[in-house]
């Protein structure tokens, strides 16, 4: 009995690593953050039925997330043995067949659930999965090219997720009987959030390759880090995020109708201070420090999906 329980716990932990926890957390916060924004901006109620449909949206997006990161691991086994040896396929915790089964099940589930939920979620999940597939799968394998690799990441996280999920939540909250997917006016606040996340995600897209330079070099994966060097990319990412914060600080003066400008500006000034405090301490010769800083940047990304909905509610 104890052996079976340990085996189950081990498999669950391996599945958690396979799912790439930081992306799962990011997807979760984006789904529920945009749901909260839609509730605030439409004046809808948090009814049990609305929560049920929002939960199905979350499930579809989680499945799509696992499909995308899982497919990438299936195609990058040798690279991951150098760059990310803790991942379950690279380490041997999962067999290739198990990985393929998880990817197939989650991919089909994501499309099926999204299709049943309506046109906006189907488009959001479908386009995300298409770009995720093109990113990893030969012969296209866009991750080989710095521009297209970054394009896939910031397009999905920055544009498709924010606009698509808001339109989906808005449609379910205000026009559930309309099966045509009527286009609604997107509020200025949502455009501001989308622009911020778009810029921020570009920084994530280029930063993520800094600690992976050895494996990428060995397997001819061209990245901005290989072309420009780690210090240049590190500073570019830091200044890109800084630009995103200044943009939202400026936007706070124009969004006063739909958000609390004092809270928005104060919270982003605090986050910007945290960014510069944390990045001043990074030794770019130490891979562990770079990886730790990368995870910190993801935490700032997570924070945005708490700050912005709160600003809309306040």
Secondary structure, DSSP 8 states (H G I E B T S, - for coil): -HHHHHHHHHHHHHHHHHT-HHHHHHHHHHHHHHHHHHHHHHT----HHHHHHHHHHHHHHHHHHHHHHHHHHHH-HHHHHHH-TTSHHHHTSS-HHHHHHHHHHHHHHHHHHHHHH-HHHHHHHHHHHHHHHHHHSTTT-GGGSHHHHHHHHHIIIIIIHHHHHHHHHHHHHH-TT-TT-------HHHHHHHHHHHHHHHHHHHHTTGGGHHHHHHTT---HHHHH-HHHHHHHHHHHHHHHHHHHHHHTTT-TTTS-HHHHHHHHHHHHHHHHHHHTT--TT-HHHHHHHHHHHHHHHHHHHHHHHHHHH-
